[in-house]
């Protein structure tokens, strides 16, 4: 029922140039949570994504709080519960969210310096090791990242199986390091003989970012170089993971968040460049259809796991 009070409130909002609908969602969502999957250590992740949270706070019009998730599952379950409103996923964790009924809508994904919005999963060994091919790693220890990581678990399992190597049977042990950085450190510290990770190009990968930060050192503490590592396996091309919003958010709020991401590379270049150390070229609009190949990959892996 329209009352004198509601008419007065609408008139007041109109005088301020603010539509009533916008105030409606701000009342329900006075603060938003932005969550990211653990790509590196917590402080490094915070440094990388805090400028984006600040940009969204200014652009969307309510405080946007950054949450660095403890693992990939935490992002999935946070969005399932409605506690995480905007999230950055890897393609496999996004696919798993969709497959398990989380109502999310992908917005954009990064376009790398190669001009494409995707990457490869690779397996690294130390260049000083005797391992030249995957076949040489039989019975050895492989450092994976997280069960829901694309480059750090799902893609290696799928593409190695296709090449004739069952991860759980071929390697002596496959362990989850917890993050992409930790997988590389397991390799350099000698607790693993090989490590799975993501690779965009020769000059842009998790490894190159770690080398830039100076945190990759040999067992004796000597800083390492890219030439100290060798790639023995590279997957097919994988679509880059998306930024996604809860489907249950009001349409005008979702539109505002979507536009903020579309505008980000030009509206706040500093915040955008921080996401990739200045390597990415832009953001590409995506839809659920772009991730169907990843959903198919996960279904295949799930079927293989049931057989074993």
N, C-alpha and C positions, 0 to 999 in steps of 0.2 A: 504494500500500500504506500503510495506517495504521500508524504506528510509535509507540513510546512517546514519542519526541521530538515528533511532530506533535500527539499528544494533550496533551502538556505545554504546547506552544505555544498550542493552542486554549484550554486551561484558563487560561493566563496572560492571554490576551486577554479571556476572559469575566470574569475578576476585574477587569479594567480597564474593563469595560463596552463593549469594542470588538469588533464582529463580525469574524471572520477575513476575510470577503470584502472589507471596507473596507481592511484592512491589505494584502490582495493587490494592489488597484489602487494603493495608495499606494507600494508597492514598485516597481511598474512605471511609475507617474507621480508621481515625487517633486516635480515642478514642472510647472505648466501654462503655456501661452502664450496670451495674449489679444491678438488683433490687430484693428486697425481700419483701414478705408479712409481715405485722405488727404482729409479734408473741408476742412482749413485748414492753416496752417503747422505744422511738427512740434512746436514748443513749445506752441502753442495746443491741439493735439490731446492732447499729454501732460497738460497741465493739466486738460483736460476729462475724460479717461478714467482717470487715475491713481487717483482715489478709488474708482472701480468695481473696479479691480484689487485694491486694498487690501481692499475689502469681500468680494470673492470669496475672497481669501486666508484671511480670518478664517472665512468661512462654509463653504467647501469643505474646508478643513483642510490644504492644501498651498500653497506659494508660487505665486502667479499673476503671471507677468511680462508687462508691457504691451509690445507691439511696434507701433510706428507704421509701417505699410507704406509703401514708396516709391511704390507705385501699386496699382491695383486688382488687377492680375494677380498681384502678389506675395502677396496674401491667398489668391487662388484656388490658386496653385501651392504655397503653404505648407500649405494644408489637404490638397491632393492628396498631398503628401509626408508628411503626418502630423506636421509640425513646429508647426502651429498648431492648438490644441485647441478654442478658442472664438474666433469671429470675428463682427464686425459688417460686414454687407454692405449695399450698395445693392441694390434688387430686381433690376436687370439683371446685376450682377456675381454675385449669388446664382444667378440663372437660368443664367448662363454656366457657373458651376461645376457645376451639376447637368447641364447639357447636355453637358459635356465629361467626365462620369464621376466627378466628385468625390463621395464618399459623405458627405453632410452632412445634418443634421436641423435644420430651423428650430425655434426655441423661442418667441420672442416678438418683437413689434415695437412701436415707440412709439405711444402714443395722444396726438395733439396737442391743443392748447388748443381746437381746433374740435370736439373730441369724436370725431374719426375717426382711423384709423391709416393715413394716406396723405397725399399731397401732389400738387403739379403741377410740371411742367417749364415754365419761362418763358424768354422771351428779352427781355433788357433792352437799352435804348438810353439815352443821356443825354437828359434832358429838353431840353437846350439844342440838341440835334441837329435836323436837318430831318426825321428819320425818324419817321413816324406809324404806319406799318403795315409788315408783313413785305415787301410789294411794293416799298416804298421802299428796301429793302436789297439790291436786285439788283446784283450785281457787287461788293458790299462784303465786308469781312472779319468773319467770325463766330468768336468765341472759344468753343470747346467745352472740356470738362473732361478726359475720359479716355475711351478707346475703350469701356471697360466701365462707364462712368457711365450711370445711367438718365437723370436730368434733364439731364446735361451732354453726352449724345451719342445714346443709343439712342432715347429718347422724342422729342427734336427731329427726328431723322431720320424716325421713323415718322409722327409727326403732321403734320410739315411736308409730307412726301410725300403724305399723304392730302389735304392742303389744296392740293396742286398745286405745291409747291416742293421740288425735289430739292436737298438740301443741297450736294452736290458739283458740281452744274451751275448752280444759281441764284446762289450766293454766289461772289464772286471768289476767295475763299480761306477755308477752314475750318481752324483750327489748334487743337491740343490744348494747353491752358494747364497741365495737370497737377493742378490742384485747383480746387475751387469758388471759393476766395478769389482764386486767380491769374486766373481768368476775369474776375471783376469788376474786378480791378486792370488787366487788359489793356484793358478798356473805359475806365476812368477815366484811364489813362495814354496813351490815344490809339493804341495798337497794334492795337485792334480797334474796329469800329463797332457791334458788338452782342455780347452775351454770354449764353450759356445757363446756367441755374442752377435751384436748387430753391426752391419757394415753398409754405409751409404756409398762411399767412394774411397779412393786411396787417401784422400785428405780429410775425410769426415767419417768418423766411426766413434764408437765408445772408446776404443783404444786411443785414437788420436786426441780425444778430449782429455783422457786421463794423462797422456803424455804431456799435453799442454799445461796441465795443472801440476806436473812434476811428482805425481804420486805413484808412478810405476818404477819400482826399483828391483834390482836383482837380489839374490839371497845375501850378498855381501854389502847391500846398501847402495850400490852404484846405480845412478839414474839410467834408465833404459831408453832405447830408441825404437822406432818402428821397425827398423831392420833386424831387431832382436827377435821378431815374431814372424811366423810363417803360417799362411792359411792353407790348410790341407783339404778343406771342403767348403763349398759355397752353394747355398740353396738357389732355387728359382726365385724370381722377383716376387716380393711380397708388398701388398699395399700398406702404406704407413698408417699407424693407428690414429684414431680420430679424437677430437674433442667432442664430447657428447653432453646433452642436457637431459634432464628428466622429462619424459613425455607428459607427465602430469602437471607441469608448470603452466601457468596461464599463457595463452597464445601471445599476448602482447609482451610478456616478460621474455618468453623464448625468442621472439623476434628481436628484442632489444639485445639479448646476449649474442644471438647469431650475427647481427649487424656489427656488434662490437668486435667480434673475432674477424669478420671480413675486413673491417677497417684497420685492424691492429697494425699490419706492416707499415702503413703510412701514418696512422694517427699517433702511434708511439713506437717509433723505430727502435729506440733503445730497449724497450721491454721486449719487443719482438726478437731483436738480435740476441738478447740474453738467453733465449730459449735454446739456441743452437750454436752459441759462440759466434754468431754472425754468419753461419754457413748457409742457412735456409734462404730461399728466394722469395717465398710468399706462402699463402695458405690456399688450399684448393677445396671448394665445396664438395661434400660427399653425401651419399645416401646409403641406406642399409644394403642396397644391391651391390655396392662396391665391396662388401665384405662377405658375400656369399661364397667365394672360393675359400675363404678362411673357415667359414662355418663347415663347409664340406671337408676340409682338412681335419678339423677337430672331430667330426663324426667318424672319419676314417680311423683316426688314432684311438678313439673310444672303442671302436669295434675290435681293433687289434689288441687292445688291453683286455677286453672281455675274453679273447681267445687264449691269452697267455695264463 
